Amino acid sequence: MSDSMGLVTDREFSFNAKDFSRVRSLIYQRAGISLHDGKQAMVYSRLSRRLRDTGYNSFEQYLQWLESASGTSAQQEWQEFVNCLTTNLTSFFREEHHFQVLAEWLSARGPQPTRIWCCASSTGEEPYSLAMTVAETVGLHAPVKIIASDIDTNVLTTASRGAYDAGARGLSPQRLRQHFLKGKATNAGQIRVKPELAAMVEFKPFNLMQEQWQLGEPFDIVFCRNVMIYFDAPTQRKVLERIHRVMKPKGKLFVGHSENFTESRDLFLLRGKTVYDKV
């Protein structure tokens, strides 16, 4: 049940409009995520797990502790807080036209050193799709490095294992044979990314809101897809400016199908369907 404000009324924990406003402010500060009013039930459902695990009986108590606590345990709980409120919807070769554009770009470029950043890697399907595209286009041992980051440490753990259900969406039978190992015995029905393909990808936690971006050499390619939709306009602009700074001249930015940055023509110019070139 919910009241006229959309807040859950038949609930295990005390949760009111003030609590929701507080959560909304905290996740915006920590991760740049802008939660609209329709997300109250989602926030209650996801953060209730943290109240159970930490032993608090109300959101007010939990949030007061979270804001006032310090030390390692507080840092760990802040990470769990962010993990709970991030969305991780993905699949292999999602928005397939992007990988076709990447393959064409790689073919024209040839076997040159290339750096690719997947800045919302989720459970790994996207960076491994990038690695497969590289392997199929310029070879498995081409001088290409893929940095795959995410703010959610739980999904990074899953991604680094590279193990998936054998019926995972987006994989053709040919790619299953070429790039994955089949599980046996207790792992039957599972697949795992082959080690030589996994070696192309480096996973690391990264928050787009942090001030200092220490990502190494500039990137030729950045995949930042379906991330900006969770940010308000000022935050989008701030992130775009930072992405611009860590890219090489004429680098390519791939964004989600519902994202449009034509108002930032001073940074990026649209060159195809949700594909931009750095200005």
N, C-alpha and C positions, 0 to 999 in steps of 0.2 A: 504494500500500500504506500501511497505518497500523498502529501498534503498539497495545497494550492501552490506552494513554492517549489514543488518537485522534489522535496526532501523525503527520505524514507521515514515512515512513521512506525511501521511494524518491524522493529529492529532489535538486535542484540545489544548494541552500544548506543549511548547518547550521541546524537549527531544533528546539529542545527545549522541554520544559515550562517551564523558567525563562524562555526567550525569550517564550513565549506569555503567561506571567504578567506580564512586563514590558510587553508591548504592551497587555494588558488594563488595566493600571494607568494607562498613559500616555493611552490614548483616553478613559478615564473622567475623568481630570484635565482633558483638553483639551475634550472634547465632551459629557461626561456619559453617554456610551454604555456600557452594561453588557453585556459579552460573556460568554456562558455557555460552558461547557466544550466544547460541540459546535461551536464556531466556529473551532477550530484550523486546519482545512483551508482555510477561507475566508480567514483571516488570512494563512496562508502564500501562498496563490495571489495575493492582491491585493498584498501587500507585496513579493513577489518582484520585481515590476516596478520598485519603487523601488531595490532592491539592484542590479538590472541597470543602471538609469539612473545611479546614484551610484557604481558600481564596487566595492561591498563584496561580500565573499565569504561572509559569515555575518550572521545577524540580530544576533548579539552585537555585532559591529563596527559595524553600521549604527546600532543603538539607542544604543550608547555615544557615537558621534559626534553623533547627533541630540540627546541630552541635554546634551552638553558644548559644542556649537558655538554661536556667536553671530553676530549680524550679519544682513544681508539674506538671504544664502543659507540660513541656518538657519531664518529665518522662512518663507521660501518652501518649504523642505522640510517644516516642520511642517504647512503647509497641504496639501501633497501627501499627507502621512501621514494627515491627517484625511479628505481627499478619497477616498483608497483604501478607508477603512473605513466610509464611510457608504453607505447603501442608498437607491437612487432609483427606486422602482417607482411609476409614475403613469400616468394616461391622462386624456383630456378627460372632464369630467363624471363622474368616478369618484364613487360613492355619490351618485347623481343626486338622491335625496330632499333632500339638503342645499341644492342649488341651487333646488329648488322652494320650500323654506322661505325662502331668501334672497329669491327673487322676490316672495313674498307679503309679506315684511317691507318690501321696497323699495316695493311698490305702496301699502301702507298709509302709509308714511312720506312718499311724494311726493318731488318734486325738491329735497330739502334737502341741504346739504353733508354728505357721508358719507365716513368713512375706514374702509378695510378693510385688515387685515393678513393676508397669507398667509405664515405663518412657516416653511414648508418647501416652497418653490416648486419644487424639483427642476428639471426641464428646461422648466418653464413652462406645462404643460398646465393645472394647477390655477388659477393666477392669470388665464390667458386665458379659462378657463371662467367665472371670476368676472366678468371684463370683459364677456363675451358676455351673461351674465345681466343685468348692469346695463344694457347697451345695449338689450336686448330688452324690458326692463321699464320703465325711466324715461328711456331715450334715450341716444344715443351721447355727447351733450354735457352730460349731467347733471353736477352738481358732486360727482363721486365720484372719490376717489383710492385706488388700490390699491398698497400697499407689499408687495412680494414679496421675501422674504429666504430665504437658505439658507446653511448653513455650508460647503457644497461650491462652491468658486469655478468649477470646471469646468462644472457643470451650469448655473450662472448665465450663463456665456458662451453656452451653447446656448439658454437661455431668452430672453436678450436679443435673439438673432437672430430668434426667432419663426418659424423654418423647420422644417417637419415633412414626413414622408412623407404622400403624398396618401391613403394607406389608414389613417391614424391612427385608433385606436379612439375611439369615443364621439362622433364628429361625424356629424350627419345631413347629407344632401345639401343641405338648405336652409341649414344653418349654414355649410357649405363655401362656398356661393355668396355668402352675406351677409357673412361675416367674413374670408374668405381670398382671396389672389391665387394663381392657378395658375402654376407655373413653366413656362418655355418653353425650347426648345433644350436646353442642357446641364443645365438645372434641371427638365426634364420629369419628372413623377412626384412633384414636391415642391409644397408649398403654403407660403405665408407669411402671417402675420397682417397684416391691413390696417393701415397706419400710424395711422389715426384710432383704432382699437381699441388698438393697442400704446401709444399716448400716454397711456392711462388707467393704465398700470402702470409703476411704478418698481422696478427690481431693485437689490438691494444685498446684500453679504455680511453675515451676522449669525450670531453664536454665542450660543445661548440660555444658555450657561454664563458669559458675561462679566458682570461685576458691574454695570457702568453700561449701562443701556438708553436710548440716545438715539434715539428714534423719532419725535420731534415731538409733535404734538397727540394726545390720547387717541383710541382707536379705538372705533367703533360695533360693528364686527364683527371677530372673529378666527377664522381657520381654522388650527387646529393639529391636523392629522389624521395619525394613524399616525406620530407623533413620540414620544409618551410611552412607547410600547411598548419603546423602546430604553433607557429610564431605569429605575433602581430607585426604590422608593417615596419615599425622602427627596428624591431629585432631582426626581421628579414634583411633589412638594409645593412645592419651591422654585420651580420653573418656573411652576406655577399661581399662586403668590403674586405673582410678577413680572408675569405676564399680567394678573392682576386689577388691578394698579396702573396699567397702561397702557391700561385700557379705561374708557369712559364709563359712568356709571350706567345700569343695565338693558341693557348691551351683551350681545351674543350670542357664545357660544363654540361652535364646531363642532369635534368631535373624531372620531377614527376609529371604525369599527364595533366594534372589539375593546377599546376604551378605556372605562373607567368610573371616574368621580370622585365617586361618591356619598358617599365618606368626607370630601370637602372641601365639605360643604354650607354651611360658613361663608363660602365664596368663590363657589360656583356651585350653582345649583339646576337639576336636569334638567327640561326643558320639552318634550321631544320625543325622537325617536330620535337619540341622540347629539348633542343640541343643548341647551346650557345657557344660563341667564341669569345675569349677574353679580348677586350679592347686594349 
